[in-house]
């Protein structure tokens, strides 16, 4: 198991709640898609949450649009 997979599994409830805040019910999400497409989109979203958490925990912050902003860039403003 990779570090990323472990982190996603460890934070699954947190990620589901965040996904539902951003996209509505995870059960109803992608009702027009087939099951594999739906799961792929949800998992890729969870991977993006993982990346954002990693950046926040490594001394970078994430801007409103989700792009990383380093401490150096913040101090220059």
N, CA, C and O atoms as a CHARMM CRD file, in Angstrom:
* protein
*
  308
    1    1 UNK  N      0.84200  -1.17000   0.00000 PROA 1      0.00000
    2    1 UNK  CA     0.00000   0.00000   0.00000 PROA 1      0.00000
    3    1 UNK  C      0.89300   1.24100   0.00000 PROA 1      0.00000
    4    1 UNK  O      1.85800   1.32500   0.75900 PROA 1      0.00000
    5    2 UNK  N      0.56300   2.17800  -0.84300 PROA 2      0.00000
    6    2 UNK  CA     1.35500   3.40300  -0.90900 PROA 2      0.00000
    7    2 UNK  C      0.96400   4.34000   0.22700 PROA 2      0.00000
    8    2 UNK  O     -0.07900   4.17700   0.86000 PROA 2      0.00000
    9    3 UNK  N      1.81900   5.31600   0.46700 PROA 3      0.00000
   10    3 UNK  CA     1.52800   6.33500   1.48100 PROA 3      0.00000
   11    3 UNK  C      0.22900   7.06500   1.13800 PROA 3      0.00000
   12    3 UNK  O     -0.59400   7.33500   2.01200 PROA 3      0.00000
   13    4 UNK  N      0.06100   7.38000  -0.14600 PROA 4      0.00000
   14    4 UNK  CA    -1.13800   8.09000  -0.59300 PROA 4      0.00000
   15    4 UNK  C     -2.38800   7.26500  -0.31500 PROA 4      0.00000
   16    4 UNK  O     -3.36300   7.78800   0.22200 PROA 4      0.00000
   17    5 UNK  N     -2.37300   5.98400  -0.67300 PROA 5      0.00000
   18    5 UNK  CA    -3.53200   5.12000  -0.42900 PROA 5      0.00000
   19    5 UNK  C     -3.84500   5.01300   1.06300 PROA 5      0.00000
   20    5 UNK  O     -5.00800   5.05500   1.46500 PROA 5      0.00000
   21    6 UNK  N     -2.80400   4.87500   1.87600 PROA 6      0.00000
   22    6 UNK  CA    -2.99200   4.79500   3.32200 PROA 6      0.00000
   23    6 UNK  C     -3.62300   6.08100   3.84900 PROA 6      0.00000
   24    6 UNK  O     -4.53800   6.03100   4.67100 PROA 6      0.00000
   25    7 UNK  N     -3.14400   7.22100   3.38500 PROA 7      0.00000
   26    7 UNK  CA    -3.65800   8.51000   3.83600 PROA 7      0.00000
   27    7 UNK  C     -5.12700   8.66500   3.43700 PROA 7      0.00000
   28    7 UNK  O     -5.94400   9.11500   4.24100 PROA 7      0.00000
   29    8 UNK  N     -5.46000   8.29700   2.20900 PROA 8      0.00000
   30    8 UNK  CA    -6.84600   8.39900   1.74300 PROA 8      0.00000
   31    8 UNK  C     -7.74100   7.48500   2.58200 PROA 8      0.00000
   32    8 UNK  O     -8.82700   7.89500   2.99200 PROA 8      0.00000
   33    9 UNK  N     -7.30200   6.26600   2.83900 PROA 9      0.00000
   34    9 UNK  CA    -8.10000   5.34700   3.64800 PROA 9      0.00000
   35    9 UNK  C     -8.24800   5.85300   5.07900 PROA 9      0.00000
   36    9 UNK  O     -9.31200   5.71000   5.68200 PROA 9      0.00000
   37   10 UNK  N     -7.19400   6.44100   5.62100 PROA 10     0.00000
   38   10 UNK  CA    -7.21600   6.94800   6.99400 PROA 10     0.00000
   39   10 UNK  C     -8.11100   8.18100   7.13300 PROA 10     0.00000
   40   10 UNK  O     -8.63800   8.44900   8.21300 PROA 10     0.00000
   41   11 UNK  N     -8.27900   8.91300   6.06200 PROA 11     0.00000
   42   11 UNK  CA    -9.06900  10.15000   6.08600 PROA 11     0.00000
   43   11 UNK  C    -10.33900  10.03500   5.24400 PROA 11     0.00000
   44   11 UNK  O    -10.88200  11.03900   4.78200 PROA 11     0.00000
   45   12 UNK  N    -10.80000   8.81500   5.05200 PROA 12     0.00000
   46   12 UNK  CA   -11.91400   8.56300   4.14200 PROA 12     0.00000
   47   12 UNK  C    -13.17000   9.36100   4.52300 PROA 12     0.00000
   48   12 UNK  O    -13.77300  10.00700   3.66600 PROA 12     0.00000
   49   13 UNK  N    -13.55900   9.32000   5.78200 PROA 13     0.00000
   50   13 UNK  CA   -14.77500  10.02200   6.21600 PROA 13     0.00000
   51   13 UNK  C    -14.60900  11.53100   5.99500 PROA 13     0.00000
   52   13 UNK  O    -15.53000  12.19500   5.51900 PROA 13     0.00000
   53   14 UNK  N    -13.45800  12.05700   6.33500 PROA 14     0.00000
   54   14 UNK  CA   -13.18000  13.48800   6.12800 PROA 14     0.00000
   55   14 UNK  C    -13.30200  13.83700   4.64400 PROA 14     0.00000
   56   14 UNK  O    -13.89100  14.86000   4.29500 PROA 14     0.00000
   57   15 UNK  N    -12.75500  13.00300   3.78100 PROA 15     0.00000
   58   15 UNK  CA   -12.78700  13.26800   2.34600 PROA 15     0.00000
   59   15 UNK  C    -14.20600  13.14200   1.78200 PROA 15     0.00000
   60   15 UNK  O    -14.60000  13.91800   0.91200 PROA 15     0.00000
   61   16 UNK  N    -14.97100  12.16500   2.27700 PROA 16     0.00000
   62   16 UNK  CA   -16.35700  12.01900   1.81900 PROA 16     0.00000
   63   16 UNK  C    -17.16400  13.25400   2.20900 PROA 16     0.00000
   64   16 UNK  O    -17.92900  13.78100   1.40200 PROA 16     0.00000
   65   17 UNK  N    -16.99400  13.71000   3.44200 PROA 17     0.00000
   66   17 UNK  CA   -17.71500  14.90700   3.89000 PROA 17     0.00000
   67   17 UNK  C    -17.34400  16.11700   3.04300 PROA 17     0.00000
   68   17 UNK  O    -18.21300  16.89600   2.65100 PROA 17     0.00000
   69   18 UNK  N    -16.05900  16.27300   2.76200 PROA 18     0.00000
   70   18 UNK  CA   -15.61900  17.39800   1.92900 PROA 18     0.00000
   71   18 UNK  C    -16.18900  17.27100   0.51900 PROA 18     0.00000
   72   18 UNK  O    -16.67800  18.25000  -0.04600 PROA 18     0.00000
   73   19 UNK  N    -16.12700  16.07500  -0.04500 PROA 19     0.00000
   74   19 UNK  CA   -16.65800  15.84400  -1.38200 PROA 19     0.00000
   75   19 UNK  C    -18.13500  16.21600  -1.43200 PROA 19     0.00000
   76   19 UNK  O    -18.58600  16.85600  -2.38200 PROA 19     0.00000
   77   20 UNK  N    -18.88600  15.81500  -0.41000 PROA 20     0.00000
   78   20 UNK  CA   -20.31700  16.10600  -0.39100 PROA 20     0.00000
   79   20 UNK  C    -20.60000  17.58900  -0.20300 PROA 20     0.00000
   80   20 UNK  O    -21.59200  18.09600  -0.72500 PROA 20     0.00000
   81   21 UNK  N    -19.74600  18.29300   0.53300 PROA 21     0.00000
   82   21 UNK  CA   -19.91300  19.75600   0.64800 PROA 21     0.00000
   83   21 UNK  C    -19.73000  20.41900  -0.70800 PROA 21     0.00000
   84   21 UNK  O    -20.41900  21.38600  -1.03400 PROA 21     0.00000
   85   22 UNK  N    -18.80200  19.89900  -1.49400 PROA 22     0.00000
   86   22 UNK  CA   -18.46700  20.50400  -2.78000 PROA 22     0.00000
   87   22 UNK  C    -19.35100  20.01400  -3.92500 PROA 22     0.00000
   88   22 UNK  O    -19.54800  20.74200  -4.89800 PROA 22     0.00000
   89   23 UNK  N    -19.89100  18.78600  -3.82900 PROA 23     0.00000
   90   23 UNK  CA   -20.57400  18.17100  -4.97100 PROA 23     0.00000
   91   23 UNK  C    -21.96200  17.61500  -4.67800 PROA 23     0.00000
   92   23 UNK  O    -22.61100  17.09100  -5.58300 PROA 23     0.00000
   93   24 UNK  N    -22.42200  17.71200  -3.46600 PROA 24     0.00000
   94   24 UNK  CA   -23.69200  17.08200  -3.11600 PROA 24     0.00000
   95   24 UNK  C    -23.46800  15.63500  -2.71900 PROA 24     0.00000
   96   24 UNK  O    -22.33200  15.17800  -2.59400 PROA 24     0.00000
   97   25 UNK  N    -24.54900  14.93300  -2.52600 PROA 25     0.00000
   98   25 UNK  CA   -24.50200  13.54600  -2.05400 PROA 25     0.00000
   99   25 UNK  C    -23.59600  12.68300  -2.93200 PROA 25     0.00000
  100   25 UNK  O    -23.70100  12.69400  -4.15800 PROA 25     0.00000
  101   26 UNK  N    -22.70600  11.93600  -2.27800 PROA 26     0.00000
  102   26 UNK  CA   -21.80000  11.05900  -3.00800 PROA 26     0.00000
  103   26 UNK  C    -22.57500   9.91500  -3.68000 PROA 26     0.00000
  104   26 UNK  O    -22.14500   9.38400  -4.70400 PROA 26     0.00000
  105   27 UNK  N    -23.71500   9.54600  -3.09700 PROA 27     0.00000
  106   27 UNK  CA   -24.53400   8.48400  -3.66700 PROA 27     0.00000
  107   27 UNK  C    -25.19600   8.95100  -4.95600 PROA 27     0.00000
  108   27 UNK  O    -25.28600   8.19700  -5.92500 PROA 27     0.00000
  109   28 UNK  N    -25.65400  10.19100  -4.96300 PROA 28     0.00000
  110   28 UNK  CA   -26.34900  10.72500  -6.13400 PROA 28     0.00000
  111   28 UNK  C    -25.40000  11.33500  -7.16600 PROA 28     0.00000
  112   28 UNK  O    -25.80100  11.58800  -8.30200 PROA 28     0.00000
  113   29 UNK  N    -24.15200  11.57100  -6.78000 PROA 29     0.00000
  114   29 UNK  CA   -23.17100  12.17300  -7.68200 PROA 29     0.00000
  115   29 UNK  C    -23.00300  11.31900  -8.94000 PROA 29     0.00000
  116   29 UNK  O    -22.91900  10.09300  -8.86500 PROA 29     0.00000
  117   30 UNK  N    -22.95500  11.97400 -10.07800 PROA 30     0.00000
  118   30 UNK  CA   -22.68800  11.28800 -11.33800 PROA 30     0.00000
  119   30 UNK  C    -23.72900  10.26600 -11.71300 PROA 30     0.00000
  120   30 UNK  O    -23.39900   9.20700 -12.24700 PROA 30     0.00000
  121   31 UNK  N    -24.98100  10.56800 -11.44000 PROA 31     0.00000
  122   31 UNK  CA   -26.03900   9.58900 -11.71000 PROA 31     0.00000
  123   31 UNK  C    -26.12200   9.21000 -13.19100 PROA 31     0.00000
  124   31 UNK  O    -26.63800   8.14400 -13.52900 PROA 31     0.00000
  125   32 UNK  N    -25.62200  10.06800 -14.06800 PROA 32     0.00000
  126   32 UNK  CA   -25.63800   9.76400 -15.49200 PROA 32     0.00000
  127   32 UNK  C    -24.40700   9.01200 -15.97800 PROA 32     0.00000
  128   32 UNK  O    -24.30300   8.67500 -17.15700 PROA 32     0.00000
  129   33 UNK  N    -23.47600   8.75100 -15.06300 PROA 33     0.00000
  130   33 UNK  CA   -22.23100   8.05600 -15.43100 PROA 33     0.00000
  131   33 UNK  C    -22.32100   6.58300 -15.07000 PROA 33     0.00000
  132   33 UNK  O    -23.11600   6.18200 -14.21900 PROA 33     0.00000
  133   34 UNK  N    -21.48400   5.77500 -15.73800 PROA 34     0.00000
  134   34 UNK  CA   -21.43000   4.37800 -15.31100 PROA 34     0.00000
  135   34 UNK  C    -20.61000   4.28500 -14.02500 PROA 34     0.00000
  136   34 UNK  O    -19.89200   5.22000 -13.67100 PROA 34     0.00000
  137   35 UNK  N    -20.72000   3.17000 -13.33900 PROA 35     0.00000
  138   35 UNK  CA   -20.10600   3.00100 -12.02000 PROA 35     0.00000
  139   35 UNK  C    -18.60300   3.25800 -12.04300 PROA 35     0.00000
  140   35 UNK  O    -18.08900   3.96100 -11.17300 PROA 35     0.00000
  141   36 UNK  N    -17.88500   2.69900 -13.02700 PROA 36     0.00000
  142   36 UNK  CA   -16.43000   2.86500 -13.09600 PROA 36     0.00000
  143   36 UNK  C    -16.02400   4.32600 -13.25700 PROA 36     0.00000
  144   36 UNK  O    -15.06200   4.77200 -12.63200 PROA 36     0.00000
  145   37 UNK  N    -16.74600   5.07400 -14.08700 PROA 37     0.00000
  146   37 UNK  CA   -16.44300   6.49300 -14.27600 PROA 37     0.00000
  147   37 UNK  C    -16.67300   7.27100 -12.98400 PROA 37     0.00000
  148   37 UNK  O    -15.86900   8.12300 -12.60700 PROA 37     0.00000
  149   38 UNK  N    -17.76600   6.97100 -12.32200 PROA 38     0.00000
  150   38 UNK  CA   -18.11200   7.64100 -11.07400 PROA 38     0.00000
  151   38 UNK  C    -17.02400   7.41500 -10.01600 PROA 38     0.00000
  152   38 UNK  O    -16.57000   8.36400  -9.37500 PROA 38     0.00000
  153   39 UNK  N    -16.61500   6.16800  -9.83900 PROA 39     0.00000
  154   39 UNK  CA   -15.58200   5.83800  -8.85200 PROA 39     0.00000
  155   39 UNK  C    -14.25800   6.50300  -9.21500 PROA 39     0.00000
  156   39 UNK  O    -13.55700   7.00100  -8.33400 PROA 39     0.00000
  157   40 UNK  N    -13.91000   6.51700 -10.49800 PROA 40     0.00000
  158   40 UNK  CA   -12.66600   7.14000 -10.95100 PROA 40     0.00000
  159   40 UNK  C    -12.64600   8.62900 -10.62100 PROA 40     0.00000
  160   40 UNK  O    -11.63300   9.14000 -10.14300 PROA 40     0.00000
  161   41 UNK  N    -13.72900   9.31600 -10.86600 PROA 41     0.00000
  162   41 UNK  CA   -13.80300  10.75500 -10.57800 PROA 41     0.00000
  163   41 UNK  C    -13.68400  11.00400  -9.07700 PROA 41     0.00000
  164   41 UNK  O    -12.95500  11.89900  -8.64800 PROA 41     0.00000
  165   42 UNK  N    -14.39500  10.21600  -8.28700 PROA 42     0.00000
  166   42 UNK  CA   -14.34500  10.37900  -6.83100 PROA 42     0.00000
  167   42 UNK  C    -12.93700  10.10600  -6.31800 PROA 42     0.00000
  168   42 UNK  O    -12.43000  10.86000  -5.48700 PROA 42     0.00000
  169   43 UNK  N    -12.29500   9.04100  -6.79700 PROA 43     0.00000
  170   43 UNK  CA   -10.94100   8.71800  -6.32800 PROA 43     0.00000
  171   43 UNK  C     -9.94100   9.79700  -6.73300 PROA 43     0.00000
  172   43 UNK  O     -9.07300  10.15700  -5.93700 PROA 43     0.00000
  173   44 UNK  N    -10.04400  10.31500  -7.94000 PROA 44     0.00000
  174   44 UNK  CA    -9.14900  11.38800  -8.37800 PROA 44     0.00000
  175   44 UNK  C     -9.36000  12.64200  -7.52800 PROA 44     0.00000
  176   44 UNK  O     -8.40600  13.36700  -7.24700 PROA 44     0.00000
  177   45 UNK  N    -10.58700  12.89700  -7.12400 PROA 45     0.00000
  178   45 UNK  CA   -10.86800  14.02500  -6.23500 PROA 45     0.00000
  179   45 UNK  C    -10.21200  13.79000  -4.88500 PROA 45     0.00000
  180   45 UNK  O     -9.61400  14.70700  -4.32200 PROA 45     0.00000
  181   46 UNK  N    -10.31500  12.57900  -4.35700 PROA 46     0.00000
  182   46 UNK  CA    -9.66700  12.24800  -3.08700 PROA 46     0.00000
  183   46 UNK  C     -8.14600  12.38700  -3.20400 PROA 46     0.00000
  184   46 UNK  O     -7.49600  12.83500  -2.26000 PROA 46     0.00000
  185   47 UNK  N     -7.57800  12.01000  -4.34300 PROA 47     0.00000
  186   47 UNK  CA    -6.13400  12.19300  -4.55500 PROA 47     0.00000
  187   47 UNK  C     -5.77400  13.67500  -4.51800 PROA 47     0.00000
  188   47 UNK  O     -4.72500  14.04300  -3.98900 PROA 47     0.00000
  189   48 UNK  N     -6.62800  14.52100  -5.07100 PROA 48     0.00000
  190   48 UNK  CA    -6.34300  15.96400  -5.04100 PROA 48     0.00000
  191   48 UNK  C     -6.42200  16.48900  -3.60600 PROA 48     0.00000
  192   48 UNK  O     -5.65100  17.37300  -3.23300 PROA 48     0.00000
  193   49 UNK  N     -7.34500  15.95600  -2.79800 PROA 49     0.00000
  194   49 UNK  CA    -7.41400  16.34500  -1.38800 PROA 49     0.00000
  195   49 UNK  C     -6.12800  15.93500  -0.66600 PROA 49     0.00000
  196   49 UNK  O     -5.59900  16.68700   0.15300 PROA 49     0.00000
  197   50 UNK  N     -5.63700  14.74400  -0.97800 PROA 50     0.00000
  198   50 UNK  CA    -4.38000  14.26300  -0.39700 PROA 50     0.00000
  199   50 UNK  C     -3.23700  15.21200  -0.74500 PROA 50     0.00000
  200   50 UNK  O     -2.46100  15.59800   0.12900 PROA 50     0.00000
  201   51 UNK  N     -3.13000  15.58900  -2.01800 PROA 51     0.00000
  202   51 UNK  CA    -2.06400  16.49700  -2.45100 PROA 51     0.00000
  203   51 UNK  C     -2.16700  17.83900  -1.74400 PROA 51     0.00000
  204   51 UNK  O     -1.15500  18.40400  -1.33000 PROA 51     0.00000
  205   52 UNK  N     -3.37600  18.34800  -1.60400 PROA 52     0.00000
  206   52 UNK  CA    -3.56400  19.62500  -0.91600 PROA 52     0.00000
  207   52 UNK  C     -3.16200  19.52000   0.54800 PROA 52     0.00000
  208   52 UNK  O     -2.51400  20.42400   1.07600 PROA 52     0.00000
  209   53 UNK  N     -3.53400  18.43600   1.20800 PROA 53     0.00000
  210   53 UNK  CA    -3.15000  18.22400   2.60700 PROA 53     0.00000
  211   53 UNK  C     -1.63800  18.11800   2.74200 PROA 53     0.00000
  212   53 UNK  O     -1.05800  18.68200   3.67100 PROA 53     0.00000
  213   54 UNK  N     -0.99600  17.40400   1.83000 PROA 54     0.00000
  214   54 UNK  CA     0.46700  17.26700   1.86700 PROA 54     0.00000
  215   54 UNK  C      1.13800  18.62700   1.75800 PROA 54     0.00000
  216   54 UNK  O      2.07900  18.91600   2.49600 PROA 54     0.00000
  217   55 UNK  N      0.66100  19.46100   0.84400 PROA 55     0.00000
  218   55 UNK  CA     1.25500  20.78400   0.65500 PROA 55     0.00000
  219   55 UNK  C      1.05100  21.65400   1.88000 PROA 55     0.00000
  220   55 UNK  O      1.95100  22.39700   2.27000 PROA 55     0.00000
  221   56 UNK  N     -0.12100  21.57000   2.48900 PROA 56     0.00000
  222   56 UNK  CA    -0.38700  22.35100   3.69300 PROA 56     0.00000
  223   56 UNK  C      0.49500  21.91200   4.84400 PROA 56     0.00000
  224   56 UNK  O      0.93400  22.74200   5.64100 PROA 56     0.00000
  225   57 UNK  N      0.76100  20.62400   4.94200 PROA 57     0.00000
  226   57 UNK  CA     1.56200  20.09000   6.03600 PROA 57     0.00000
  227   57 UNK  C      3.05600  20.21600   5.79800 PROA 57     0.00000
  228   57 UNK  O      3.84700  19.94000   6.69900 PROA 57     0.00000
  229   58 UNK  N      3.46000  20.63100   4.58900 PROA 58     0.00000
  230   58 UNK  CA     4.88500  20.74800   4.30200 PROA 58     0.00000
  231   58 UNK  C      5.34300  22.20300   4.27500 PROA 58     0.00000
  232   58 UNK  O      6.40100  22.50500   3.72400 PROA 58     0.00000
  233   59 UNK  N      4.56600  23.10300   4.85900 PROA 59     0.00000
  234   59 UNK  CA     4.98200  24.49700   4.90700 PROA 59     0.00000
  235   59 UNK  C      4.42500  25.34100   3.77900 PROA 59     0.00000
  236   59 UNK  O      4.71500  26.53500   3.70000 PROA 59     0.00000
  237   60 UNK  N      3.64000  24.74900   2.91600 PROA 60     0.00000
  238   60 UNK  CA     2.98000  25.51500   1.87200 PROA 60     0.00000
  239   60 UNK  C      1.52600  25.68100   2.26700 PROA 60     0.00000
  240   60 UNK  O      0.94700  24.83000   2.94200 PROA 60     0.00000
  241   61 UNK  N      0.95500  26.77500   1.84200 PROA 61     0.00000
  242   61 UNK  CA    -0.48000  26.91600   2.02900 PROA 61     0.00000
  243   61 UNK  C     -1.14100  26.77800   0.66900 PROA 61     0.00000
  244   61 UNK  O     -0.48100  26.83900  -0.36900 PROA 61     0.00000
  245   62 UNK  N     -2.43200  26.59300   0.69100 PROA 62     0.00000
  246   62 UNK  CA    -3.17200  26.45200  -0.54500 PROA 62     0.00000
  247   62 UNK  C     -4.08300  27.65400  -0.67300 PROA 62     0.00000
  248   62 UNK  O     -4.81100  27.98500   0.26300 PROA 62     0.00000
  249   63 UNK  N     -4.05300  28.31200  -1.82300 PROA 63     0.00000
  250   63 UNK  CA    -4.87300  29.49200  -2.03400 PROA 63     0.00000
  251   63 UNK  C     -6.32600  29.09800  -2.22000 PROA 63     0.00000
  252   63 UNK  O     -6.64900  27.91300  -2.29600 PROA 63     0.00000
  253   64 UNK  N     -7.19000  30.07700  -2.29100 PROA 64     0.00000
  254   64 UNK  CA    -8.61900  29.83800  -2.43100 PROA 64     0.00000
  255   64 UNK  C     -8.94300  28.93400  -3.61700 PROA 64     0.00000
  256   64 UNK  O     -9.85400  28.10900  -3.54000 PROA 64     0.00000
  257   65 UNK  N     -8.19500  29.08600  -4.72300 PROA 65     0.00000
  258   65 UNK  CA    -8.47000  28.27300  -5.91000 PROA 65     0.00000
  259   65 UNK  C     -7.79500  26.91300  -5.85800 PROA 65     0.00000
  260   65 UNK  O     -7.88400  26.14100  -6.81300 PROA 65     0.00000
  261   66 UNK  N     -7.11200  26.60600  -4.73900 PROA 66     0.00000
  262   66 UNK  CA    -6.50500  25.29400  -4.57300 PROA 66     0.00000
  263   66 UNK  C     -5.06800  25.20600  -5.03800 PROA 66     0.00000
  264   66 UNK  O     -4.45100  24.14600  -4.93800 PROA 66     0.00000
  265   67 UNK  N     -4.51600  26.31600  -5.55400 PROA 67     0.00000
  266   67 UNK  CA    -3.13100  26.27300  -6.01100 PROA 67     0.00000
  267   67 UNK  C     -2.18900  26.51100  -4.83700 PROA 67     0.00000
  268   67 UNK  O     -2.51600  27.28100  -3.93400 PROA 67     0.00000
  269   68 UNK  N     -1.02900  25.86300  -4.83400 PROA 68     0.00000
  270   68 UNK  CA    -0.10700  26.01700  -3.70600 PROA 68     0.00000
  271   68 UNK  C      0.52600  27.39800  -3.67400 PROA 68     0.00000
  272   68 UNK  O      0.75400  28.02900  -4.70600 PROA 68     0.00000
  273   69 UNK  N      0.79800  27.84000  -2.47000 PROA 69     0.00000
  274   69 UNK  CA     1.47500  29.11000  -2.27000 PROA 69     0.00000
  275   69 UNK  C      2.49200  28.86400  -1.16900 PROA 69     0.00000
  276   69 UNK  O      2.12100  28.49200  -0.05600 PROA 69     0.00000
  277   70 UNK  N      3.75600  29.06400  -1.46200 PROA 70     0.00000
  278   70 UNK  CA     4.78600  28.75100  -0.46300 PROA 70     0.00000
  279   70 UNK  C      4.88200  29.87100   0.55800 PROA 70     0.00000
  280   70 UNK  O      4.38000  30.97100   0.33000 PROA 70     0.00000
  281   71 UNK  N      5.52800  29.59100   1.68500 PROA 71     0.00000
  282   71 UNK  CA     5.72900  30.59100   2.71800 PROA 71     0.00000
  283   71 UNK  C      6.50100  31.78900   2.16100 PROA 71     0.00000
  284   71 UNK  O      6.23000  32.93300   2.52500 PROA 71     0.00000
  285   72 UNK  N      7.45400  31.51900   1.28500 PROA 72     0.00000
  286   72 UNK  CA     8.24700  32.57100   0.69300 PROA 72     0.00000
  287   72 UNK  C      7.37500  33.53200  -0.11200 PROA 72     0.00000
  288   72 UNK  O      7.53600  34.75000  -0.02500 PROA 72     0.00000
  289   73 UNK  N      6.45300  32.97900  -0.89200 PROA 73     0.00000
  290   73 UNK  CA     5.55500  33.82600  -1.68300 PROA 73     0.00000
  291   73 UNK  C      4.65300  34.63900  -0.78100 PROA 73     0.00000
  292   73 UNK  O      4.33000  35.78500  -1.09500 PROA 73     0.00000
  293   74 UNK  N      4.23800  34.05700   0.34700 PROA 74     0.00000
  294   74 UNK  CA     3.36200  34.76400   1.27700 PROA 74     0.00000
  295   74 UNK  C      4.10500  35.93800   1.89400 PROA 74     0.00000
  296   74 UNK  O      3.54600  37.02900   2.00200 PROA 74     0.00000
  297   75 UNK  N      5.34100  35.73800   2.29800 PROA 75     0.00000
  298   75 UNK  CA     6.09300  36.79000   2.96900 PROA 75     0.00000
  299   75 UNK  C      6.46200  37.92200   2.01900 PROA 75     0.00000
  300   75 UNK  O      6.73500  39.03300   2.47300 PROA 75     0.00000
  301   76 UNK  N      6.47800  37.67100   0.72800 PROA 76     0.00000
  302   76 UNK  CA     6.81800  38.71100  -0.23800 PROA 76     0.00000
  303   76 UNK  C      5.65400  39.63700  -0.51700 PROA 76     0.00000
  304   76 UNK  O      5.85400  40.71700  -1.07200 PROA 76     0.00000
  305   77 UNK  N      4.42000  39.24100  -0.14100 PROA 77     0.00000
  306   77 UNK  CA     3.23300  40.07200  -0.41200 PROA 77     0.00000
  307   77 UNK  C      3.16300  41.27400   0.47700 PROA 77     0.00000
  308   77 UNK  O      2.22600  42.06600   0.37100 PROA 77     0.00000
